[in-house]
């Protein structure tokens, strides 16, 4: 009976270690705020090695210049051209827009660049600056 209890404890410990290791290695995240060209953003971006990017941020136009603030996530894909994904535009001083989405990319990715952009309301005249890089976990 003692041997069965000891074996069950060893199996449970090994299973938990494997589960913890695979969970920890499957995603990396950024949680905070950034300020850059055109405005700022705050929230969370989680990046999985398998191509899933969970985004929950609020973008705020912090400059009263007639332009909009927009967050751009550029996906860093090995052996393929990088891909851009844009948040809704926050237009008007102290106006905020929530961006809550999951971006799916096929294949493995290295990570994502988090950029803040200043853009005209029609999408033209865009200038962006890279503020953070999040490695895939």
C-alpha positions in Angstrom: 0.0 0.0 0.0 2.8 2.3 0.9 4.5 1.7 -2.5 1.3 2.6 -4.4 1.0 5.9 -2.4 4.6 6.8 -3.1 4.2 5.9 -6.8 1.1 8.0 -7.1 2.9 11.0 -5.5 5.8 10.6 -7.9 3.4 10.5 -10.9 1.4 13.5 -9.7 4.6 15.5 -9.2 6.0 14.6 -12.6 2.7 15.4 -14.3 2.4 18.8 -12.6 6.0 19.6 -13.6 5.3 18.7 -17.2 2.1 20.7 -17.2 3.8 23.7 -15.6 6.7 23.6 -18.1 4.5 23.4 -21.2 2.2 26.1 -20.0 5.0 28.5 -19.1 6.8 27.9 -22.4 3.6 28.4 -24.5 3.1 32.1 -24.2 4.9 35.3 -23.3 3.1 38.6 -22.6 3.4 42.3 -22.2 1.3 44.1 -19.7 1.7 47.9 -19.2 1.5 51.1 -21.1 3.4 52.7 -24.0 3.6 56.2 -25.3 4.7 57.2 -28.7 3.9 58.9 -32.0 0.3 60.2 -31.8 -0.7 58.8 -28.5 -0.5 56.0 -26.0 -1.9 52.6 -25.2 -2.3 50.4 -22.2 -3.3 46.8 -21.6 -2.1 43.3 -22.3 -0.6 41.5 -25.4 0.1 37.7 -25.1 2.1 35.9 -27.8 2.2 32.2 -28.4 4.8 30.3 -30.3 2.1 28.6 -32.2 0.8 31.8 -33.8 -1.9 33.1 -31.5 -1.7 36.7 -30.3 -4.3 37.9 -27.7 -4.7 41.6 -27.6 -6.6 43.6 -25.0 -5.5 47.3 -25.1 -7.0 50.8 -25.0 -5.5 53.3 -27.4 -5.8 57.0 -26.5 -5.2 60.1 -28.7 -3.0 62.3 -26.4 -2.1 65.0 -28.8 -4.6 67.7 -30.0 -3.2 68.0 -33.6 -6.1 66.8 -35.7 -4.6 63.4 -36.3 -5.6 60.0 -34.8 -3.7 57.6 -32.6 -3.4 54.0 -33.6 -1.6 50.9 -32.3 0.0 48.6 -34.8 1.2 45.1 -34.0 3.8 43.8 -36.5 4.1 40.1 -36.4 7.8 38.9 -36.7 7.6 35.7 -38.9 10.7 33.8 -39.7 11.2 33.2 -43.5 8.0 35.2 -44.3 7.4 38.9 -44.7 6.2 40.5 -41.4 2.5 41.3 -41.2 0.8 44.4 -39.7 -2.4 44.4 -37.7 -3.9 47.8 -36.8 -6.2 48.8 -33.9 -9.2 51.0 -34.4 -8.2 54.7 -34.6 -8.7 56.9 -31.6 -9.5 60.4 -33.1 -9.8 63.5 -31.0 -7.9 64.7 -28.0 -8.2 62.3 -25.0 -10.5 59.9 -27.0 -9.9 56.2 -26.4 -10.7 53.1 -28.4 -10.6 49.5 -27.0 -8.9 46.8 -29.1 -9.9 43.3 -27.9 -9.1 40.6 -30.4 -7.2 37.4 -31.1 -4.8 37.5 -34.1 -4.1 34.1 -35.6 -1.0 33.5 -37.8 -0.2 30.2 -39.4 3.1 28.7 -38.4 5.6 29.7 -35.8 6.4 33.3 -35.0 9.4 34.9 -33.2 7.4 37.7 -31.5 5.6 41.0 -32.2 6.6 44.7 -32.4 4.2 47.0 -30.6 4.1 50.3 -32.4 2.3 53.6 -31.8 1.2 55.5 -34.9 0.0 59.0 -35.8 -2.4 58.7 -38.7 -4.9 60.8 -40.6 -8.6 59.8 -40.0 -8.8 58.4 -43.6 -5.7 56.2 -42.9 -3.3 58.2 -45.0 -0.2 60.1 -43.8 0.9 57.4 -41.2 4.0 57.6 -39.1 4.8 54.9 -36.6 7.4 54.3 -33.9 8.3 50.9 -32.4 7.9 51.1 -28.6 8.2 47.4 -27.5 9.1 44.0 -28.7 7.5 40.9 -27.1 9.2 37.6 -27.8 7.0 34.6 -28.4 7.0 32.3 -25.3 
